Amino acid sequence: MYSGADEGFYEDLFIRHTYMQMAVIASLTIALGKGGLPEDVCSGSLIGVDVALPYLNWWKTALLREDAKPLVEGVLRDIVGRAALVDWSLGTAEDVFRTLYEFLVEPPVRRQLGEYYTPIWLVEMMLSEFDLPGKVVLDPFCGSGTFLIKAFHEKVKRGEDPEKALAEVVGFDINPLAVAVARAEMVLAYKRTSGKEPENPPHVYHVDTFATWFGGYTAPAVELKELAKKAQDYLGVLISFRQVDLGSTSNVLAVLRLIEKSLTLANRFSYSECKLNEKCLEEKIERYVSENLKNAGNSFLQHFLEHFKKNKVAGTIAKLIVRHGGNDVWAAVFTSIYAPILLHVFKPDIIVTNPPWIPVTEYKAPYSAGIRSYMLERIRNCVGDKATQVLNGADIASAALAKSIELAPSGVGFIMNRDQLFNHRTSAQAGIVATYCMLEQTLKNSKVALKLYDFDFDVFQHGIPPAVVIVKKVGK
């Protein structure tokens, strides 16, 4: 995420992200009417579903050190005290976490990270283009979840049950803090519309969407890279060769939810019984997960249990809980390994997003060759021998746009760099040609309604005006 930054930048940002998650989790815990020790209030262990991501709960290990414990305890008490001052009964509080992030992470740092929040009015305008009730909505680059929250509220406003709406809104992001914030926002939105805490986790996962779409492994933590590869090699092959029948998109999401719920319960109950006894944790976690899923009546879940036992997933979780000082909120992270594997059969009805705007020539991920190959094939069909020249002036957002159109049968809403859609303040038109080639090749033989919105002002206040693409399928 932060390639090219110096060590001081990393350290400062990591501290700010840690404090931000502590504040968000404490605020959410109090908003849900829960109380306890400051450590539990800030870690997420009092919330019924996993919201915090464990990497930013590293401070729990500091509580085991006599020299650090007083300092950390002071910070925890301060955060809980401040969170308790907020009137969480106000119905407009969903955006408080976004506001807090903008306060803690200063604009120059957010610009360096490429983090630009989409204005609410623009999100609402884009969502108004689609008939949302009964549709699965995906934001593959969800950030702190603005599209997700607004889609959820719009579904409920149009008569959809909050539980159904929660089950039909899905978000992926590579930033662990963004995932934690988006999960917190979804839980709070559900509480405000239904009057109760959700029993099921929100569908927000720590996933590198570009890796999922263009040939890379998406491991949410370095320690889990090998496990992610084994899961892909076994479960991914079963899905690719249709050895398991997952059914509809709703069924796929239900499977993910069952996996996460079973892992959450197993981790929480096992830690309460075993504390930091690694062997005890491993045995209990495996037993709880097996008991929860063995009668689920789903062929994929039976294969998942085989993978879980064969690859000693419970042992991996146990090691992480011990290594991280009793940090037991690992269910969302492990489910994020399986979410992109199931994406092979996951077809959201609608995709709406503000993707990263990064020139193809500057994107250096291990799978960047897959993005270039995907784009080059489509551009070559459009411009022939000039394809490479055109590609070098393009943005990876154009690849994400084309892939989204392939996946979403009802439609797509994308915010793009204006320079990639309209001839604006530049004589370099390669990016514009690339985007139109991607659209032309992807939409070939399809009946669609295509809208392009051109904004001639700096919506994001970072110097680059945006444009919006709306693609709606109108026939076969």
N, C-alpha and C positions, 0 to 999 in steps of 0.2 A: 504493500500500500504506500509506503513512505520512501520509496527508493530515491537516492540522491540526497537525502537529508543527513546532517551531521549528528554526532552522538548527543550533543546538548539538546538538539531539537527532539530526538527520540525520548530522552529522559523527561523533558518538560511535558511533552504531549502525553506520555504514558501516565504521569502523575495526574494530569488534568482529566484524562479519560477515566482513571481509577476513581477519582473524587466524584466525577459526574455519575458513574454507575452507582456508587454508594448513595449519592443524593437522590437519584431516581428511584432506587429500590426502597430506600427509607420512606420517601414520599408516597410511593404506591402502597407500601405496607400499612402506613397510617391511614391513607385514603380508604383502604379496605376494612378499617376498623380493628386492626390487629396491633398488639403490643407485646413487648418482651424485652429481653436484654438488647442493648444497642447493637451488639455483634450480630444477633439474629435478625434485627430489624433491617440492618444494612446489607446482609448477605443474601436475602431472598428466601431463606429457609422457612419463613412463616407463611409464605404465599403458596397456595395449593398447587400451582403450576410453576415450572421453571421460567423465570424471567431473566435473572442475572446470567451473564456468561462467566464461567469460572476463571478465565484468564485474568479478569479484572477484580477478582476476589483474592488476589495473591496476598493481601494484607492479613489474611487469616494465619498464614505461616509466621508473620511478624509477631502475632500475639503469643507465639510459643517461645519467643526470645525475651528474656528479662530486660535487656537494654532497650528494646523497641516497644514493649507492651504498653507502658504508660503513655507514650506519644500517640500510638494508634487508638487506645481507649479514649483519649481526649478528643481526637478527631471524630470518632464514632459518636460520642455524646454531643458534640457540637452539631453534627449533621442531623441527628435525630431531633435535637432541640429546635433547629431551624425549620425542619420539615413539619414539625408539630404546629408551627405558627401559621401555616397556610390553611385557609378555609376550603377544605376539599368538597364541601357541599355545593360549591358554585358549579353550574353546569357547563362552563366554558373552559374548564381547566385542562382539556386534552392537550393544548399546545404549550402548557407550562414547561414540559420537558425540553421541547424544541427551543424555547426562550432561554432556558437555563444553559443549554449547550452553546447557544450563540454568545452568552455572557462569559462562559468559562473558556471557550476556545475562540480566540480573537480572530477578526476577519482576515488579517494577513496569513495566519496559520491555516485557516479554512481554505483560502485561495491556493496556498501551496499544496494542499491535499486534494484540490479539485472539488471541494464540498460547497455546493451552492443550493440553498433551500428553495424549493419551488413555492412561489407565492400561492396562498390559499385560493385566490380568485382564479388563477390559472388552472389549478387542479380541478376546481369546480366546473370551470368552462369545459375542460376536456372530458370529464366524467359525464357531463350533461349530454354528450354526443351518443351515449350508449344506454340501452335498456338493461339495467343492472340486475333486477330481481331474478333469482333462479340461475344466475350466471356465475361461473368461477372466474374471479378477477385476479390476475397475477401482476405484481410489480417486481421484475427481476433485478432491479437496482433500487431497492426500496428506501435506503437511507433510514431516517428516523420514523418513516411510516406515514407521511402525509397523505399519499394516494390511498393507502390501506384504510386509514381512519375515515377519510371522507367517503370512500366506497362503502365501508361498513355502515356509516350513518345514513347514507343515501338508500341503501337496501332496506334498512329498518324503517326509514321515513316512508318508503313506498310499500310498506306492509309486510316485509319479510320478518320472520321470527329472529330475534337476536342470536339464538344458538345456530340457526341455519346460516345467517349472515356471517357469523364468526368462522364457520366451517368452509365458507366459499371465498374467503379473502386470503391471498397467499403472497408472501414477500420473501425475497432472497437479498442478501447483501454480504459483501466481503469484509465489512467493518464490524468487529464484534460489539463495539459500543453502540453503533447504529441498530444492530439486531436487538440488543437489550432494551434500548429506548423504544423501538417499534413494538416489541412485545409488551412493554409496560403501557404504552399508549393504547394498545388493543385491549388489554385486560381492563384498563380504566374505562374505556369506551363501552365495553360490555357491561361493566358494573353500573354505569350511569343510565343505560337503556333498559336493563333487565332488573336492576335493584339488587343483584347478587353477584358474588364472585364466580367466575367461570369454573366449571368442573373440568373442562377440556382446554388444552393449551392452544394458543394462537398458532396459525401456520406461518411462522416467521423463522427462517433458518439461516445459519451462518454458511453461506454457499458462494463460491466464486462462479457466477453465472457464465462468464466467458469461458472458463475452463470446462464447464459442463457442456456447453454448446459446441466447443471447437477443439475437443480432443485432449484435454488435460484432466488430471485427477484433482478433485477438490477435497482436500483434507483440512478440516477446521482448526487443527493444531498440529505442530510438528510431530508430537508424540503419536499422532494417529495416522500418519501418512501410510505406514505399512498396513494397518488395519483397513484403511480406505481402499487400498489397492486390492487386498484380499476380498473385500466385500464386492468391489467392482468385478473382479475376475470370476467370482462365483455367482452372486445374485444378478449382476449385470448381464452375464451370459445367459442365465435362465430367462431373463426378461427379453433380451434381444432375439433369442431363438424361440420365443413364445412357449417356453416350457411351463409357465405358470399363467393362469388367467386372472388378471387383476380387475377386469371389468371396466366400469366407467371411471371418469376422473374423480367423482365423488367417492367411489370405493377406494381409489388410490390414496386420497387424502385421509380417509377413515383408517386405512392401514397405518399411515404415518402417525396418526394421532394415537392409535393403540400402542404402537412401539414406544412413543415418548411417554405416555401415561404409565406404562408398565415399568419403564426405566426410572421414572421419577419416584414412583412408590417403592421400587426395589432399593434405590439408592438411599432414600430418606429412612425407610424402616431398618435397613441394614446398618446404616451409620448410627442410628439411635440405639441399636443393640450391641454393635461391635466396636464403636468408636474407632480407634486407629489400629485395630488388629486386622492386618491385611488378609490373612488366611480366612478369618471369620467373615470379613466383608465379601470376599470372593464367593464363598460357599453360599452365603445368604442371598447375595444379588442373583446368582444363577438360579437358585431355588425359587425366588420370588418371580423372576421374569418367566421361567418355565411354567409355573403355576398360573400366571396371569394370561399366558398366550396359548397354552397347549390345547385349549378347547375353543379357540377363536373361530374354527371352521373356515379358515382361509389358507389356500395352498401356499401362498407366498410366505405367510407367517410361519408355517411349518418349516420351510426352507430357511427362513431367517433364524429360527431356533437352532437348526443344524449348524448354521454358520456361527451363531452366538456361542455354542458349546465347543465346536471344533477349534475355533480361533481364540478361545479363552477370553472373550470380550469382558466377562465379569472380572477376570483377573486384571485386565487393563484398567477398568474403572476403579477397582480396589486400590491399585498402585497410585492412581491419580488422586484419589481421596486422601490417602495417607501422605503423599508427597506434598499436597496442597493444604495440609493442616486441618483436615476435616471438612474441606469444601466439597459438599455433596451435590451441587447443582450442575451435574454433567449430562442430564438427559437430553436437553436441547442440542448440545454439541454432538452427541452420538447420533441423534436422529438426523442431524445435518449431514452425516455421512451417507445416509440412506435416501434422503430426499432427492438428490440429483440422480441417483441410480433409478429411482422410480420415475424420474422426469422423462425417461424414454417412452413411457406410455401416458404421461401426464399432459393432457391437452387443455389448457385453460381456455375458456370461451373468449375472454378479453384480456389483452395486455396493455397496461398504461404505465408509462415510466418517464423519468428524466435520466437517460443513461450517461455514462462518462463520456466527455468530449475529449478524446485523445487522438492526435494524428497517428495514422498507421505506422509511420516511420519512427515514432517515439515510443510505441508500445512494445516493451521488451519481455513480456511474460514468456514462460517456457513453451506455451502453446500458441505463441503469436504467429508461427508459420501456418497453423491451421486456419487462423483468421484470414491471413493473406491469401491462402489457397482458395478458400471459400469465396472471397471477394473477387479474386482474379478470374476465376471461372466465369462468373456472371458478367464482369466488366468486359472480358474478352469477347463474349457473345454479342456484345453491344458495340464495341469500338475497334475490335480486331487487334492489329499490331501495336496500337497505342495503349494497350491495357495496363502495362507496367507503369508507364508515365502517369496515367490517370490514377492508378492505385496509390502512388506515392503522394498524391495530393489529397487523399481521402482521410476520413475519420472512422475509427472503429465503431462509432455509433451507427454508421450505415449498415455494418454487418449485423449488429444487434437488431436493427429495424427489419431487415430482410428475414432473419431467423424468426423473429416474433410474428411476422405475417404468415410464415409457414406453419407456426404452431397454433395460432389463435383463430378458430373458425368464424368467430363473430366479428372481430375487429381489433384494431391496434391504435393507440394514441401515443405519439412520441414527441418529446421536445428535442429539437436539434439545434446545433450551431447554425445560425442564419447563413453563414458563409458556405455551408454545405448544401443549401437549398436555393438560395437566391444570390444573384450577382450583386453583392453588397460590399462597397468600399475595398474591393480587391480586384486585381486583374487576373488572379490565379483561379481558374474556373474548373480545375481538375476535380476538386471535391464535389462540386455541383454535378458534374457529369457522372462521377462515381455513384452518387446517391440515386440519380435518376436511372442509371443502368441497373442498380440493385432493385429498384422498384419495378422497372419494366420487366426484368427477367423473372422476378418473384411473382408478379401479378399476371404474367402471361396466361391467357386462356381462363382468367378468373373474372367474374362480374363483381365489380366493387364500386363503391362511392368513395372518391378520393378528395380530401380537403387539405389545403395548405394555408396556414395562417402565418402572415409575415408581420413581425413586430419591429417597428422602426425606433424603439427606445430600449434602453439598457435595463431589462426586467430584473436581472440578477445582480446588477451593480458590480459587474466584474469586467466591463468593457466590451463584451460580445453580445449583441442582441440575439435573441433566439427566434426560432420558427417552430411551428407545430404541424405535425403530419397526423391526419386522421384517416384511417383506412377501415371501411366497413364493408363486409361481404354482403352482397345483395342477391346472390344466386349461385348455382353450381356451374 
